[in-house]
Amino acid sequence: MTEERAPERDDVRRSAGARLRLLGRLGLGAVLLSAGIGHLTSLRQEFQAQVPGWVPLDADTVVVASGVVEIALGSALALAPRRFRVAVGWAAAAFFVAIFPGNISQLVTRTDAFGLDSDSARAIRLLFQPVLVVWALWSTGAWRSRRSAGTGPRVSEGGEPR
């Protein structure tokens, strides 16, 4: 015999999950805004050290452009209407994947930046990039969204069908 849950308990669980995702989304937005501003100000040279030599653009151009993208993504994570959150989540995840070669390059070329002055420190940093991808997808509801697969009912951020 299965025990049925009271609808109120499900609503509380859903709202607690939505609050956690909101905090996660705002936190990631703040991280991206802060990093983006750093790209354009005092940390600019540190970010330039991470641009791989094989990138065909000037390192400063890459740093400024990625800083602008980070500011835009951070702002979108914080301010985008619900209907755009899944898209913003996928865009942020794609951005984290796109900049990953810079982190690999920093390890391979043994470039010191951001206090990462050993191979082990640079290698450990690589482990955090997948965390950022998952964070972006989870906090925006993109992880749970079935829209990208094109199957099943559309599910809102709180988990209820639309």
Phi and psi in degrees as a GROMACS rama.xvg file:
@    title "Ramachandran Plot"
@    xaxis  label "Phi"
@    yaxis  label "Psi"
@TYPE xy
-97.5593  145.789  THR-2
-93.263  126.703  GLU-3
-83.9015  139.886  GLU-4
-86.486  146.046  ARG-5
-69.2406  138.426  ALA-6
-55.0113  -32.816  PRO-7
-63.2977  -38.5124  GLU-8
-64.9333  -39.6626  ARG-9
-63.9887  -40.4291  ASP-10
-63.0712  -40.6737  ASP-11
-64.3863  -44.2806  VAL-12
-61.379  -45.393  ARG-13
-62.1882  -43.783  ARG-14
-69.0803  -33.9883  SER-15
-65.3354  -41.1956  ALA-16
-64.4912  -41.0606  GLY-17
-64.1814  -39.1686  ALA-18
-64.8745  -41.4861  ARG-19
-63.641  -43.2981  LEU-20
-64.286  -38.1112  ARG-21
-60.0231  -48.8095  LEU-22
-60.8898  -41.5229  LEU-23
-63.4648  -42.9273  GLY-24
-65.3587  -44.6107  ARG-25
-66.35  -39.035  LEU-26
-63.3449  -45.1094  GLY-27
-66.0972  -37.8844  LEU-28
-59.8238  -42.0868  GLY-29
-64.9662  -40.3347  ALA-30
-61.2224  -46.4559  VAL-31
-66.5156  -41.7148  LEU-32
-60.2318  -45.1009  LEU-33
-62.9649  -46.0824  SER-34
-64.2841  -41.9864  ALA-35
-61.7694  -42.208  GLY-36
-64.5474  -38.9422  ILE-37
-60.3979  -34.7419  GLY-38
-61.1287  -29.3289  HIS-39
-100.296  -4.91557  LEU-40
-128.486  -126.383  THR-41
-65.3955  -23.39  SER-42
-95.8987  7.99829  LEU-43
-54.153  -45.1263  ARG-44
-66.7406  -35.4575  GLN-45
-61.6241  -43.1647  GLU-46
-67.9595  -36.5832  PHE-47
-60.957  -32.768  GLN-48
-65.0467  -19.4288  ALA-49
-91.2986  -10.3603  GLN-50
-73.3713  119.875  VAL-51
-61.1893  147.447  PRO-52
-63.2203  -23.6032  GLY-53
-80.4169  -7.83475  TRP-54
-69.5404  127.206  VAL-55
-73.5125  -5.93516  PRO-56
-100.37  160.146  LEU-57
-59.543  138.233  ASP-58
-57.61  -38.6171  ALA-59
-65.5665  -38.9329  ASP-60
-61.5304  -43.7052  THR-61
-63.0798  -43.3994  VAL-62
-65.5969  -44.557  VAL-63
-64.3981  -46.1554  VAL-64
-62.1369  -44.7498  ALA-65
-68.5069  -30.8548  SER-66
-64.8505  -42.0683  GLY-67
-63.7782  -41.9361  VAL-68
-62.674  -42.4218  VAL-69
-63.1706  -40.8777  GLU-70
-63.7835  -42.9654  ILE-71
-63.8302  -45.1817  ALA-72
-65.5387  -42.4649  LEU-73
-61.458  -42.0847  GLY-74
-65.233  -42.8149  SER-75
-65.1902  -39.0613  ALA-76
-60.4824  -37.3832  LEU-77
-81.9064  -32.6813  ALA-78
-117.045  -13.6625  LEU-79
-64.0561  138.326  ALA-80
-60.4572  156.053  PRO-81
-50.4666  -40.0777  ARG-82
-65.2272  -17.8058  ARG-83
-102.176  -5.54896  PHE-84
-62.1556  -40.9115  ARG-85
-62.7314  -43.9373  VAL-86
-62.9727  -41.1662  ALA-87
-63.5519  -39.4698  VAL-88
-61.1618  -44.7781  GLY-89
-66.4857  -38.1405  TRP-90
-64.4484  -43.2279  ALA-91
-64.4991  -43.2161  ALA-92
-61.4399  -43.1488  ALA-93
-63.2506  -38.0225  ALA-94
-61.9725  -45.1906  PHE-95
-62.9935  -34.3865  PHE-96
-69.8059  -41.0296  VAL-97
-65.0031  -32.6991  ALA-98
-89.43  -5.55379  ILE-99
-58.4954  -38.1799  PHE-100
-57.0222  -31.1888  PRO-101
-64.0187  -38.8375  GLY-102
-69.309  -38.7727  ASN-103
-64.9243  -43.3385  ILE-104
-59.3452  -40.198  SER-105
-60.6583  -38.5669  GLN-106
-69.7823  -49.6509  LEU-107
-64.3892  -40.1278  VAL-108
-88.7893  -1.67923  THR-109
56.3293  43.2796  ARG-110
-84.7948  127.082  THR-111
-83.7543  128.868  ASP-112
-164.33  146.98  ALA-113
59.1015  29.9746  PHE-114
78.0211  2.41006  GLY-115
-86.5407  91.8621  LEU-116
-116.75  20.7892  ASP-117
-144.105  156.023  SER-118
-60.593  -38.6744  ASP-119
-66.684  -39.9597  SER-120
-64.34  -42.461  ALA-121
-67.6005  -35.7714  ARG-122
-69.2385  -41.7532  ALA-123
-61.975  -37.4914  ILE-124
-58.7101  -36.563  ARG-125
-59.7801  -29.8994  LEU-126
-68.2719  -21.288  LEU-127
-84.3666  -15.7796  PHE-128
-64.1  -43.2571  GLN-129
-62.3913  -30.6407  PRO-130
-63.2373  -40.763  VAL-131
-64.3308  -39.9522  LEU-132
-62.226  -49.1834  VAL-133
-63.3059  -41.7566  VAL-134
-57.1729  -46.1212  TRP-135
-62.9739  -44.2313  ALA-136
-70.1162  -41.7483  LEU-137
-68.4882  -48.0573  TRP-138
-69.2788  -19.904  SER-139
-100.538  -4.63461  THR-140
83.7135  0.163763  GLY-141
-64.8718  -33.9036  ALA-142
-59.0202  -41.0951  TRP-143
-88.543  -15.8219  ARG-144
-66.4204  138.595  SER-145
-100.634  0.682548  ARG-146
-59.7046  -42.3923  ARG-147
-65.1553  -29.2089  SER-148
-83.0246  -20.5793  ALA-149
74.9516  15.0144  GLY-150
-125.132  157.272  THR-151
74.9534  175.014  GLY-152
-71.9176  152.49  PRO-153
-71.4999  140.023  ARG-154
-120.431  131.081  VAL-155
-78.9829  175.085  SER-156
-59.5363  -33.3259  GLU-157
-79.7299  -5.30992  GLY-158
97.894  -5.04752  GLY-159
-89.1581  146.399  GLU-160
-62.6028  148.797  PRO-161
